[in-house]
Amino acid sequence: MKLRILAAVVLVPVLLAVLLVAPPILLAILVGVICAIGAYELLYGTGLVKHPRLFSYSALMAFCVPIWCYFGMSGLAARLGIFIFTALLFMEILLSKGKLRLEKVAICYIAGLLIPYLLSTLVRLMGDGSERYVILLPFILAFMADTGAYFIGCRFGKHKLSPVISPKKSVEGLVGGIFFDIAGMFIFCLIMSLAFGKNVNYLYAFTYGVVGALAGTFGDLSFSAIKRQAGIKDYGNLIPGHGGVLDRFDSVIIVAPLTELLLLLMPVLE
C-alpha cells in the first residue's frame, strides 16, 4: 500500500501539470505513448499475440490515433492510416497461408484502434484548451472511485463483488467508490462555482458520480477478466504499486468516453 500511495504522490502532480498547463498537443503525444505501451501490454504482456510485425503495426497505430484525434479523426491521414493498418493485418493472414487465427487479428484491432480511440476522448475533451478543466472529470470519476473502493473495501469489504474475476473487489468497496465519486464531483463543482463563477447543476454532478463509479468498476472488471484468461496478475510493472498502464487506466478507458457523452447530454457546468 505504501508503494501505491508513494507512486500516486509523485505521479498525480505530473499528471495535473500536463492536463492543466501543458500545450494540448503534448497531451495528445502523451496519450499516444500510453496507448502504444498499452498495446504492448495487451499483446505481448498477456502472451495473446507475440507476432513481432502484428505488434509493430498495432503499437504504431495506437500512438497515431490520439494525434489524429487532436487534428481531427475524420481527416485524410486518419482514414489512410486505418486503411493501411487493416490491409497489413489481413496481409499477415495471407502470408501465413491462413494459419494466423482471426482472433489474433481482432485483438490487434482492439489494442491498436479501439482502446486508443476510447482513450483519445481525453484529447477531444481538451479541445483547444480554452475550457480544459473539463478534462479533469474522467480522472476524478475513475480515480476517486478506485480510491474509495480500495480503502473502503480493505476496511469493510465482506461481500465479494466478482469472486472469480477479481477476488479482492467487494460490494462495500463499490459503495465506497460511489460515495467518493459523488464527493469528488461536489468538490470539483464547488471550486468551479466559487473560484470561476460557473453555473453548476448538482443533480447532474450526483448522477456523474454514481454512473462514473459504476462505469469505472465495469472497466476494471473487464480488463481483469482478460488478465484471468491470460493467467497473469498485472499487465506490467511500469508504475510501482499499480502495475502496468492498462492496470492504471483500465477504468479511464471506459469512464472517459462516458464522460464525453454525459457532458453532451447533461452538462454539469455552464
TORSE-298807 format. One record per residue: x, y, z of N, C-alpha, C in turn; residue number from 0. Coordinates in Angstrom, 1 decimal. Example, Ala and Ser with C-alpha at 12.3 -4.5 7.8 and 13.67 -1.06 7.14 Angstrom:
BEGIN
R      nx      ny      nz     cax     cay     caz      cx      cy      cz  num
R    13.2    -5.7     7.8    12.3    -4.5     7.8    13.2    -3.3     7.8    0
R    12.8    -2.2     7.1    13.7    -1.1     7.1    12.9     0.0     7.9    1
# end
This chain:
BEGIN
R      nx      ny      nz     cax     cay     caz      cx      cy      cz  num
R     0.8    -1.2     0.0     0.0     0.0     0.0     0.9     1.3     0.0    0
R     2.0     1.2     0.8     2.8     2.4     0.8     3.4     2.8    -0.5    1
R     3.8     1.7    -1.3     4.4     2.0    -2.6     3.3     2.5    -3.6    2
R     2.1     2.1    -3.4     1.0     2.5    -4.2     0.7     4.0    -4.0    3
R     0.7     4.4    -2.7     0.5     5.8    -2.3     1.6     6.7    -2.7    4
R     2.9     6.2    -2.6     4.0     7.0    -2.9     4.0     7.3    -4.4    5
R     3.7     6.3    -5.2     3.7     6.4    -6.7     2.6     7.5    -7.1    6
R     1.5     7.4    -6.4     0.4     8.4    -6.6     0.8     9.8    -6.3    7
R     1.5    10.0    -5.2     2.0    11.3    -4.7     3.0    11.9    -5.7    8
R     3.8    11.1    -6.4     4.7    11.5    -7.4     4.1    11.8    -8.7    9
R     3.2    10.9    -9.1     2.7    11.0   -10.5     1.5    12.0   -10.6   10
R     0.7    12.1    -9.6    -0.5    13.0    -9.7    -0.1    14.4   -10.0   11
R     0.9    15.0    -9.4     1.2    16.4    -9.8     1.7    16.5   -11.2   12
R     2.4    15.5   -11.7     2.9    15.5   -13.1     1.7    15.4   -14.0   13
R     0.7    14.6   -13.7    -0.5    14.5   -14.5    -1.3    15.8   -14.5   14
R    -1.4    16.4   -13.4    -2.1    17.7   -13.3    -1.4    18.8   -14.1   15
R    -0.1    18.8   -14.1     0.7    19.7   -14.9     0.4    19.6   -16.4   16
R     0.4    18.3   -16.8     0.1    18.0   -18.2    -1.3    18.4   -18.6   17
R    -2.3    18.1   -17.7    -3.7    18.4   -18.0    -4.0    19.9   -18.0   18
R    -3.4    20.6   -17.1    -3.9    22.0   -16.8    -2.9    23.1   -17.4   19
R    -1.7    22.7   -17.6    -0.7    23.7   -18.0    -0.1    23.5   -19.4   20
R     0.3    22.2   -19.7     1.0    21.9   -20.9     0.1    22.2   -22.2   21
R     0.8    22.4   -23.3     0.0    22.6   -24.6    -0.8    21.3   -24.9   22
R    -2.0    21.5   -25.5    -2.8    20.3   -25.8    -2.1    19.3   -26.7   23
R    -1.2    19.7   -27.6    -0.5    18.7   -28.4     0.3    17.8   -27.6   24
R     0.9    18.3   -26.5     1.7    17.5   -25.6     0.8    16.4   -25.0   25
R    -0.4    16.7   -24.6    -1.3    15.7   -24.1    -1.6    14.6   -25.1   26
R    -1.8    15.0   -26.4    -2.0    14.0   -27.5    -0.9    13.1   -27.6   27
R     0.3    13.6   -27.5     1.5    12.8   -27.6     1.7    11.9   -26.5   28
R     1.4    12.4   -25.3     1.4    11.5   -24.1     0.4    10.4   -24.1   29
R    -0.8    10.7   -24.5    -1.8     9.7   -24.7    -1.4     8.7   -25.7   30
R    -0.8     9.1   -26.8    -0.2     8.2   -27.8     0.8     7.3   -27.3   31
R     1.7     7.8   -26.4     2.7     6.9   -25.8     2.0     5.9   -24.9   32
R     1.1     6.4   -24.1     0.3     5.5   -23.2    -0.4     4.4   -24.0   33
R    -1.0     4.7   -25.1    -1.7     3.8   -25.9    -0.8     2.8   -26.5   34
R     0.4     3.2   -27.0     1.4     2.3   -27.6     1.9     1.3   -26.5   35
R     2.2     1.8   -25.3     2.6     0.9   -24.2     1.4    -0.1   -23.9   36
R     0.2     0.5   -23.9    -1.0    -0.4   -23.6    -1.1    -1.5   -24.6   37
R    -0.8    -1.2   -25.9    -0.9    -2.2   -27.0     0.2    -3.3   -26.7   38
R     1.3    -2.9   -26.3     2.4    -3.9   -25.9     1.9    -4.8   -24.8   39
R     1.3    -4.1   -23.7     0.9    -4.9   -22.6    -0.2    -5.9   -23.0   40
R    -1.2    -5.4   -23.8    -2.3    -6.3   -24.1    -1.9    -7.4   -25.1   41
R    -0.9    -7.2   -26.0    -0.5    -8.2   -26.9     0.6    -9.1   -26.3   42
R     1.7    -8.4   -26.0     2.9    -9.2   -25.5     2.8    -9.6   -24.1   43
R     2.3    -8.6   -23.2     2.3    -8.9   -21.8     1.4   -10.0   -21.4   44
R     0.3   -10.2   -22.2    -0.7   -11.3   -21.9    -0.2   -12.5   -22.7   45
R     0.6   -12.4   -23.6     1.0   -13.6   -24.4     0.0   -13.9   -25.5   46
R    -1.0   -13.1   -25.7    -2.1   -13.4   -26.6    -1.6   -13.2   -28.1   47
R    -0.7   -12.2   -28.3    -0.2   -12.0   -29.7     1.3   -11.6   -29.5   48
R     2.2   -12.5   -29.9     3.6   -12.2   -29.8     4.3   -12.2   -31.2   49
R     3.4   -12.0   -32.2     3.9   -11.8   -33.5     4.5   -10.4   -33.7   50
R     5.9   -10.3   -34.0     6.6    -9.0   -34.0     5.9    -8.0   -34.9   51
R     5.6    -8.4   -36.1     5.0    -7.4   -37.1     3.6    -7.0   -36.6   52
R     2.8    -7.9   -36.2     1.5    -7.6   -35.7     1.6    -6.6   -34.6   53
R     2.5    -6.8   -33.6     2.6    -5.9   -32.5     3.1    -4.5   -33.1   54
R     4.1    -4.5   -34.0     4.6    -3.2   -34.5     3.5    -2.4   -35.2   55
R     2.7    -3.1   -36.0     1.5    -2.4   -36.6     0.6    -1.8   -35.6   56
R     0.3    -2.6   -34.6    -0.7    -2.2   -33.6    -0.2    -1.0   -32.7   57
R     1.1    -1.1   -32.3     1.7    -0.1   -31.4     1.8     1.2   -32.2   58
R     2.2     1.2   -33.4     2.3     2.4   -34.2     0.9     3.0   -34.4   59
R    -0.1     2.2   -34.7    -1.4     2.7   -34.9    -2.0     3.3   -33.6   60
R    -1.7     2.6   -32.4    -2.1     3.1   -31.2    -1.6     4.5   -30.8   61
R    -0.3     4.7   -31.2     0.3     6.0   -31.0    -0.3     7.1   -31.9   62
R    -0.7     6.7   -33.1    -1.2     7.7   -34.1    -2.6     8.2   -33.8   63
R    -3.4     7.3   -33.3    -4.8     7.6   -33.1    -5.1     8.9   -32.3   64
R    -4.4     9.0   -31.1    -4.6    10.3   -30.3    -4.1    11.5   -31.1   65
R    -3.1    11.4   -31.9    -2.6    12.5   -32.7    -3.6    12.9   -33.7   66
R    -4.2    11.9   -34.4    -5.2    12.1   -35.4    -6.4    12.8   -34.7   67
R    -6.8    12.3   -33.5    -7.9    13.0   -32.8    -7.7    14.4   -32.5   68
R    -6.4    14.8   -32.2    -6.1    16.2   -32.0    -6.3    17.0   -33.2   69
R    -5.9    16.5   -34.4    -6.0    17.2   -35.6    -7.4    17.0   -36.4   70
R    -8.2    16.0   -35.8    -9.4    15.7   -36.5    -9.4    14.3   -37.0   71
R   -10.2    13.4   -36.3   -10.1    12.0   -36.7   -10.7    11.7   -38.1   72
R   -11.5    12.6   -38.6   -12.1    12.4   -39.9   -11.2    12.8   -41.1   73
R    -9.9    13.3   -40.8    -9.0    13.7   -41.8    -8.5    12.6   -42.7   74
R    -7.8    13.0   -43.7    -7.3    12.1   -44.7    -6.3    11.2   -44.1   75
R    -5.4    11.7   -43.3    -4.3    10.9   -42.6    -4.9     9.8   -41.8   76
R    -5.9    10.1   -41.0    -6.6     9.0   -40.2    -7.2     7.9   -41.1   77
R    -7.9     8.3   -42.1    -8.6     7.4   -42.9    -7.6     6.5   -43.6   78
R    -6.5     7.1   -44.1    -5.5     6.4   -44.8    -4.8     5.4   -43.9   79
R    -4.5     5.9   -42.6    -3.8     5.1   -41.6    -4.6     3.9   -41.3   80
R    -5.9     4.0   -41.1    -6.8     2.9   -40.7    -6.9     1.9   -41.8   81
R    -6.9     2.4   -43.1    -6.9     1.5   -44.2    -5.7     0.7   -44.3   82
R    -4.5     1.4   -44.1    -3.2     0.7   -44.2    -3.1    -0.4   -43.1   83
R    -3.5     0.0   -41.9    -3.5    -0.9   -40.7    -4.3    -2.1   -41.0   84
R    -5.5    -1.9   -41.5    -6.4    -3.1   -41.9    -5.7    -4.0   -42.9   85
R    -5.2    -3.3   -44.0    -4.6    -4.1   -45.0    -3.4    -4.9   -44.6   86
R    -2.6    -4.3   -43.7    -1.4    -5.0   -43.2    -1.8    -6.2   -42.4   87
R    -2.8    -6.1   -41.5    -3.2    -7.2   -40.7    -3.8    -8.3   -41.5   88
R    -4.6    -8.0   -42.5    -5.1    -9.1   -43.4    -4.0    -9.7   -44.3   89
R    -3.0    -8.9   -44.6    -1.9    -9.4   -45.4    -1.1   -10.4   -44.6   90
R    -1.0   -10.2   -43.3    -0.4   -11.2   -42.5    -1.1   -12.6   -42.5   91
R    -2.4   -12.5   -42.6    -3.2   -13.7   -42.7    -2.9   -14.5   -44.0   92
R    -2.7   -13.7   -45.1    -2.4   -14.3   -46.3    -1.0   -14.9   -46.3   93
R     0.0   -14.1   -45.7     1.4   -14.6   -45.7     1.5   -15.8   -44.9   94
R     0.7   -16.0   -43.9     0.7   -17.2   -43.0     0.0   -18.3   -43.6   95
R    -0.5   -18.1   -44.8    -1.3   -19.2   -45.6    -2.5   -19.6   -44.7   96
R    -3.1   -18.7   -44.0    -4.3   -19.0   -43.3    -4.1   -19.5   -41.9   97
R    -2.8   -19.6   -41.5    -2.5   -20.2   -40.2    -2.7   -19.2   -39.0   98
R    -2.6   -17.9   -39.4    -2.8   -16.8   -38.4    -4.3   -16.7   -38.1   99
R    -4.7   -17.0   -36.8    -6.1   -17.0   -36.4    -6.7   -15.6   -36.5  100
R    -8.0   -15.6   -36.9    -8.7   -14.3   -37.0    -8.8   -13.6   -35.6  101
R    -8.9   -14.4   -34.5    -9.0   -13.8   -33.2    -7.8   -12.9   -32.8  102
R    -6.6   -13.3   -33.3    -5.4   -12.6   -33.1    -5.4   -11.2   -33.8  103
R    -6.0   -11.2   -35.0    -6.1   -10.0   -35.7    -7.2    -9.1   -35.0  104
R    -8.2    -9.7   -34.5    -9.2    -8.9   -33.7    -8.6    -8.3   -32.5  105
R    -7.7    -9.0   -31.8    -7.1    -8.4   -30.6    -6.2    -7.3   -31.0  106
R    -5.6    -7.4   -32.2    -4.7    -6.3   -32.7    -5.6    -5.0   -33.0  107
R    -6.8    -5.2   -33.5    -7.7    -4.1   -33.7    -8.1    -3.5   -32.4  108
R    -8.3    -4.3   -31.4    -8.7    -3.8   -30.0    -7.5    -3.0   -29.5  109
R    -6.3    -3.5   -29.6    -5.1    -2.9   -29.0    -4.7    -1.7   -29.8  110
R    -4.8    -1.7   -31.1    -4.3    -0.7   -32.0    -5.3     0.4   -32.3  111
R    -6.6     0.1   -32.2    -7.6     1.1   -32.7    -8.7     1.4   -31.7  112
R    -9.3     0.3   -31.2   -10.4     0.6   -30.3   -10.1     1.2   -29.0  113
R    -9.1     0.6   -28.2    -8.7     1.2   -26.9    -8.1     2.6   -27.1  114
R    -7.2     2.8   -28.1    -6.7     4.2   -28.3    -7.8     5.2   -28.6  115
R    -8.8     4.8   -29.4    -9.9     5.7   -29.8   -10.7     6.1   -28.5  116
R   -11.0     5.1   -27.7   -11.7     5.4   -26.4   -10.9     6.3   -25.5  117
R    -9.6     6.0   -25.4    -8.7     6.8   -24.5    -8.5     8.2   -25.1  118
R    -8.6     8.3   -26.4    -8.4     9.6   -27.1    -9.5    10.6   -26.8  119
R   -10.5    10.1   -26.1   -11.5    11.1   -25.6   -10.9    12.2   -24.8  120
R    -9.8    11.9   -24.1    -9.1    12.9   -23.3    -8.6    14.0   -24.2  121
R    -8.2    13.7   -25.4    -7.7    14.7   -26.3    -8.8    15.5   -26.8  122
R   -10.0    14.9   -27.1   -11.1    15.6   -27.6   -11.7    16.5   -26.5  123
R   -11.7    16.1   -25.2   -12.2    16.9   -24.1   -11.3    18.1   -24.0  124
R   -10.0    18.0   -24.2    -9.1    19.1   -24.1    -9.4    20.2   -25.1  125
R    -9.8    19.7   -26.3   -10.1    20.7   -27.4    -8.9    21.6   -27.7  126
R    -9.3    22.9   -27.7    -8.2    23.9   -28.0    -7.6    24.4   -26.7  127
R    -8.1    23.8   -25.5    -7.5    24.2   -24.2    -8.2    25.4   -23.6  128
R    -9.3    25.9   -24.2    -9.9    27.1   -23.7   -10.8    26.8   -22.4  129
R   -11.3    25.6   -22.4   -12.0    25.1   -21.2   -11.5    23.7   -20.7  130
R   -10.2    23.7   -20.5    -9.5    22.5   -20.3    -9.8    21.8   -18.9  131
R   -10.5    22.6   -18.0   -10.8    22.0   -16.7   -11.7    20.8   -16.8  132
R   -12.5    20.6   -17.9   -13.4    19.5   -18.1   -12.6    18.2   -18.2  133
R   -11.3    18.3   -18.6   -10.6    17.0   -18.8   -10.3    16.4   -17.4  134
R   -10.4    17.1   -16.3   -10.2    16.6   -15.0   -11.3    15.6   -14.7  135
R   -12.5    15.7   -15.3   -13.7    14.9   -14.9   -13.5    13.4   -15.0  136
R   -12.9    12.9   -16.1   -12.7    11.4   -16.2   -11.8    10.9   -15.2  137
R   -10.8    11.7   -14.8    -9.8    11.3   -13.8   -10.4    11.3   -12.4  138
R   -11.2    12.3   -12.1   -11.9    12.4   -10.9   -12.8    11.2   -10.7  139
R   -13.6    10.9   -11.7   -14.6     9.8   -11.7   -13.9     8.5   -11.6  140
R   -12.8     8.3   -12.3   -12.1     7.0   -12.3   -11.3     6.8   -11.1  141
R   -10.5     7.8   -10.7    -9.5     7.6    -9.7   -10.1     7.7    -8.3  142
R   -11.2     8.6    -8.1   -11.8     8.7    -6.8   -12.6     7.4    -6.5  143
R   -13.2     6.9    -7.5   -14.0     5.6    -7.3   -13.0     4.5    -7.0  144
R   -11.9     4.4    -7.7   -10.9     3.4    -7.4   -10.3     3.6    -6.0  145
R   -10.0     4.8    -5.6    -9.5     5.1    -4.2   -10.5     4.7    -3.2  146
R   -11.8     5.1    -3.4   -12.8     4.7    -2.4   -13.0     3.2    -2.3  147
R   -13.0     2.6    -3.4   -13.2     1.1    -3.4   -12.1     0.4    -2.8  148
R   -10.9     0.9    -2.9    -9.7     0.3    -2.4    -9.7     0.4    -0.8  149
R    -9.8     1.6    -0.3    -9.7     1.8     1.1   -11.0     1.3     1.9  150
R   -12.1     1.6     1.3   -13.4     1.1     2.0   -13.4    -0.4     1.9  151
R   -13.0    -1.0     0.7   -13.0    -2.4     0.6   -12.1    -3.1     1.5  152
R   -10.9    -2.5     1.7    -9.9    -3.1     2.6   -10.4    -3.1     4.0  153
R   -11.1    -2.0     4.4   -11.5    -1.9     5.8   -12.8    -2.6     6.1  154
R   -13.8    -2.6     5.2   -15.1    -3.1     5.5   -15.6    -4.2     4.5  155
R   -14.8    -4.5     3.5   -15.2    -5.5     2.5   -15.5    -6.9     3.0  156
R   -16.7    -7.4     2.8   -17.1    -8.7     3.3   -17.7    -9.5     2.2  157
R   -18.5    -8.8     1.3   -19.3    -9.5     0.3   -18.6    -9.3    -1.1  158
R   -18.2   -10.4    -1.6   -17.4   -10.4    -2.9   -18.3    -9.9    -4.0  159
R   -17.7    -9.0    -4.8   -18.4    -8.4    -6.0   -18.4    -9.3    -7.2  160
R   -17.2    -9.9    -7.4   -16.9   -10.8    -8.5   -15.8   -11.7    -8.2  161
R   -16.1   -12.7    -7.3   -15.0   -13.6    -6.8   -14.1   -14.3    -7.8  162
R   -14.7   -14.6    -8.9   -13.9   -15.3    -9.9   -13.0   -14.4   -10.7  163
R   -13.5   -13.3   -11.1   -12.7   -12.3   -11.9   -11.8   -11.5   -11.1  164
R   -12.3   -10.9   -10.0   -11.5   -10.1    -9.1   -11.8   -10.3    -7.7  165
R   -11.1   -11.3    -7.0   -11.5   -11.7    -5.7   -11.4   -10.6    -4.6  166
R   -10.6    -9.6    -4.8   -10.4    -8.6    -3.8   -11.5    -7.5    -3.9  167
R   -12.3    -7.4    -4.9   -13.3    -6.4    -5.0   -14.6    -6.8    -4.2  168
R   -15.1    -5.9    -3.5   -16.3    -6.2    -2.7   -17.4    -5.2    -3.0  169
R   -18.6    -5.6    -2.6   -19.8    -4.7    -2.7   -19.6    -3.5    -1.9  170
R   -19.0    -3.6    -0.7   -18.8    -2.5     0.2   -17.8    -1.5    -0.5  171
R   -16.8    -2.1    -1.2   -15.9    -1.2    -1.9   -16.5    -0.4    -3.0  172
R   -17.5    -1.1    -3.7   -18.2    -0.4    -4.8   -19.0     0.7    -4.2  173
R   -19.7     0.5    -3.1   -20.5     1.6    -2.5   -19.6     2.7    -2.1  174
R   -18.4     2.3    -1.5   -17.4     3.4    -1.1   -16.9     4.2    -2.3  175
R   -16.7     3.5    -3.4   -16.3     4.2    -4.6   -17.3     5.2    -5.1  176
R   -18.6     4.8    -5.0   -19.7     5.7    -5.4   -19.7     6.9    -4.6  177
R   -19.6     6.8    -3.2   -19.6     7.9    -2.3   -18.4     8.8    -2.6  178
R   -17.2     8.2    -2.8   -16.0     9.0    -3.1   -16.2     9.8    -4.4  179
R   -16.8     9.1    -5.4   -17.0     9.8    -6.7   -18.0    11.0    -6.5  180
R   -19.1    10.8    -5.8   -20.0    11.9    -5.6   -19.4    13.0    -4.8  181
R   -18.6    12.7    -3.8   -17.8    13.7    -3.0   -16.9    14.5    -3.9  182
R   -16.1    13.7    -4.8   -15.2    14.3    -5.7   -15.9    15.3    -6.7  183
R   -17.0    14.9    -7.2   -17.8    15.7    -8.1   -18.3    17.0    -7.4  184
R   -18.8    16.9    -6.2   -19.3    18.0    -5.5   -18.2    19.0    -5.2  185
R   -17.0    18.5    -4.8   -15.9    19.4    -4.5   -15.4    20.1    -5.8  186
R   -15.3    19.3    -6.9   -15.0    19.9    -8.2   -15.9    21.0    -8.6  187
R   -17.2    20.7    -8.5   -18.2    21.7    -8.9   -18.2    22.9    -7.9  188
R   -18.0    22.7    -6.7   -17.9    23.8    -5.7   -16.8    24.8    -6.1  189
R   -15.6    24.2    -6.4   -14.5    25.0    -6.8   -14.8    25.8    -8.1  190
R   -15.4    25.1    -9.0   -15.7    25.8   -10.3   -16.7    26.9   -10.1  191
R   -17.6    26.7    -9.1   -18.6    27.7    -8.9   -18.0    28.9    -8.1  192
R   -17.3    28.7    -7.1   -16.8    29.7    -6.2   -15.6    30.5    -6.8  193
R   -14.7    29.7    -7.5   -13.5    30.3    -8.0   -13.6    30.8    -9.4  194
R   -14.5    30.2   -10.2   -14.5    30.6   -11.6   -15.9    31.0   -12.1  195
R   -16.9    31.1   -11.1   -18.2    31.6   -11.4   -19.0    30.8   -12.3  196
R   -18.8    29.5   -12.4   -19.5    28.6   -13.3   -20.9    28.3   -12.6  197
R   -21.9    28.2   -13.5   -23.2    27.7   -13.0   -23.1    26.1   -12.9  198
R   -23.5    25.6   -11.8   -23.4    24.2   -11.5   -24.7    23.5   -11.3  199
R   -24.9    22.3   -11.9   -26.1    21.5   -11.7   -25.7    20.4   -10.8  200
R   -26.0    20.5    -9.5   -25.5    19.5    -8.5   -26.3    18.1    -8.7  201
R   -27.5    18.1    -9.2   -28.2    16.9    -9.5   -27.4    16.1   -10.6  202
R   -27.0    16.8   -11.6   -26.1    16.2   -12.7   -24.8    15.7   -12.1  203
R   -24.2    16.5   -11.2   -23.0    16.1   -10.5   -23.2    14.8    -9.8  204
R   -24.3    14.7    -9.1   -24.6    13.4    -8.3   -24.7    12.3    -9.3  205
R   -25.4    12.5   -10.4   -25.5    11.5   -11.5   -24.2    11.1   -12.0  206
R   -23.3    12.0   -12.3   -22.0    11.7   -12.8   -21.2    10.8   -11.8  207
R   -21.4    11.1   -10.5   -20.6    10.3    -9.5   -21.1     8.9    -9.5  208
R   -22.4     8.7    -9.5   -22.9     7.3    -9.4   -22.6     6.5   -10.7  209
R   -22.9     7.1   -11.9   -22.7     6.4   -13.1   -21.2     6.3   -13.4  210
R   -20.4     7.3   -13.0   -18.9     7.2   -13.2   -18.3     6.0   -12.4  211
R   -18.7     5.9   -11.2   -18.2     4.8   -10.4   -18.6     3.4   -10.9  212
R   -19.8     3.3   -11.3   -20.3     2.0   -11.9   -19.5     1.7   -13.2  213
R   -19.3     2.7   -14.0   -18.6     2.5   -15.3   -17.1     2.2   -15.0  214
R   -16.5     2.9   -14.0   -15.1     2.6   -13.7   -14.9     1.1   -13.2  215
R   -15.9     0.7   -12.4   -15.8    -0.7   -11.9   -16.0    -1.7   -13.1  216
R   -16.9    -1.3   -14.0   -17.1    -2.2   -15.2   -15.8    -2.3   -16.0  217
R   -15.2    -1.2   -16.2   -13.9    -1.2   -17.0   -12.8    -2.0   -16.3  218
R   -12.7    -1.8   -15.0   -11.7    -2.5   -14.2   -12.0    -4.0   -14.3  219
R   -13.2    -4.5   -14.1   -13.6    -5.9   -14.1   -13.3    -6.5   -15.5  220
R   -13.6    -5.7   -16.6   -13.5    -6.1   -17.9   -12.0    -6.5   -18.2  221
R   -11.1    -5.6   -17.9    -9.7    -5.8   -18.1    -9.1    -6.8   -17.2  222
R    -9.7    -7.0   -16.0    -9.3    -8.1   -15.1    -9.7    -9.4   -15.7  223
R   -10.8    -9.5   -16.4   -11.3   -10.7   -17.0   -10.2   -11.2   -18.0  224
R    -9.7   -10.2   -18.8    -8.7   -10.5   -19.8    -7.4   -11.1   -19.1  225
R    -7.1   -10.5   -18.0    -5.9   -11.0   -17.2    -6.1   -12.4   -16.7  226
R    -7.3   -12.7   -16.3    -7.6   -14.0   -15.8    -7.5   -15.0   -16.9  227
R    -8.0   -14.7   -18.1    -7.9   -15.6   -19.2    -6.5   -15.8   -19.6  228
R    -5.7   -14.8   -19.5    -4.3   -14.9   -19.9    -3.4   -15.5   -18.8  229
R    -3.9   -15.6   -17.6    -3.2   -16.2   -16.5    -2.1   -15.3   -15.9  230
R    -2.3   -14.0   -15.9    -1.4   -13.0   -15.4    -2.0   -12.2   -14.3  231
R    -1.2   -11.7   -13.4    -1.7   -10.9   -12.3    -1.8    -9.4   -12.7  232
R    -0.8    -8.9   -13.4    -0.8    -7.5   -13.8    -0.4    -7.4   -15.3  233
R    -0.7    -6.4   -16.0    -0.3    -6.2   -17.4     1.2    -5.8   -17.5  234
R     1.7    -5.3   -16.4     3.1    -4.9   -16.4     3.5    -4.4   -15.1  235
R     4.7    -3.8   -15.0     5.2    -3.2   -13.7     5.8    -1.9   -13.9  236
R     5.3    -1.1   -14.9     5.8     0.2   -15.2     5.5     1.2   -14.1  237
R     4.4     1.1   -13.5     4.0     2.0   -12.4     4.1     1.3   -11.1  238
R     5.1     1.6   -10.2     5.2     0.9    -8.9     4.0     0.9    -8.1  239
R     3.6    -0.3    -7.6     2.4    -0.4    -6.8     1.1    -0.5    -7.5  240
R     1.1    -0.2    -8.8    -0.1    -0.1    -9.6    -0.1    -1.1   -10.8  241
R     1.1    -1.6   -11.2     1.1    -2.5   -12.3     1.5    -1.8   -13.6  242
R     0.9    -2.2   -14.7     1.1    -1.6   -16.0     0.2    -0.4   -16.3  243
R     0.3     0.1   -17.5    -0.5     1.2   -18.0    -2.0     0.8   -18.0  244
R    -2.3    -0.4   -18.5    -3.7    -0.9   -18.5    -4.2    -1.1   -17.2  245
R    -3.4    -1.5   -16.2    -3.9    -1.7   -14.8    -4.3    -0.3   -14.2  246
R    -3.6     0.7   -14.6    -3.9     2.0   -14.0    -5.0     2.8   -14.8  247
R    -5.1     2.5   -16.2    -6.0     3.3   -17.0    -7.2     2.4   -17.4  248
R    -7.4     1.2   -16.9    -8.5     0.4   -17.3    -9.8     1.0   -17.1  249
R   -10.0     1.7   -16.0   -11.3     2.3   -15.7   -11.5     3.6   -16.6  250
R   -10.3     4.3   -16.8   -10.4     5.6   -17.6   -10.8     5.3   -19.0  251
R   -10.4     4.1   -19.5   -10.8     3.8   -20.9   -12.3     3.8   -21.1  252
R   -13.0     3.4   -20.1   -14.5     3.3   -20.2   -15.1     4.6   -19.7  253
R   -14.5     5.2   -18.6   -15.1     6.4   -18.0   -15.0     7.6   -18.9  254
R   -13.8     7.8   -19.6   -13.6     8.9   -20.4   -14.6     9.1   -21.5  255
R   -14.9     8.1   -22.4   -16.0     8.3   -23.4   -17.4     8.5   -22.8  256
R   -17.6     7.9   -21.6   -18.9     8.1   -20.9   -19.0     9.5   -20.5  257
R   -17.9    10.1   -20.0   -17.9    11.5   -19.5   -18.2    12.4   -20.7  258
R   -17.6    12.1   -21.8   -17.9    12.9   -23.0   -19.4    12.9   -23.4  259
R   -20.0    11.7   -23.3   -21.4    11.6   -23.6   -22.3    12.4   -22.5  260
R   -21.9    12.2   -21.3   -22.6    12.9   -20.2   -22.5    14.4   -20.4  261
R   -21.4    14.9   -20.8   -21.2    16.4   -21.0   -22.1    16.9   -22.1  262
R   -22.4    16.0   -23.1   -23.2    16.4   -24.2   -24.7    16.3   -23.8  263
R   -25.0    15.3   -23.0   -26.4    15.0   -22.7   -26.9    15.8   -21.5  264
R   -26.0    16.0   -20.5   -26.4    16.7   -19.3   -25.2    17.5   -18.8  265
R   -24.9    18.6   -19.4   -23.7    19.4   -19.0   -23.8    19.8   -17.5  266
R   -22.8    19.5   -16.7   -22.8    19.8   -15.3   -22.4    21.2   -15.0  267
R   -21.6    21.8   -16.0   -21.2    23.2   -15.8   -21.6    24.0   -17.0  268
R   -22.0    25.3   -16.7   -22.3    26.2   -17.8   -21.7    27.5   -17.6  269
# end
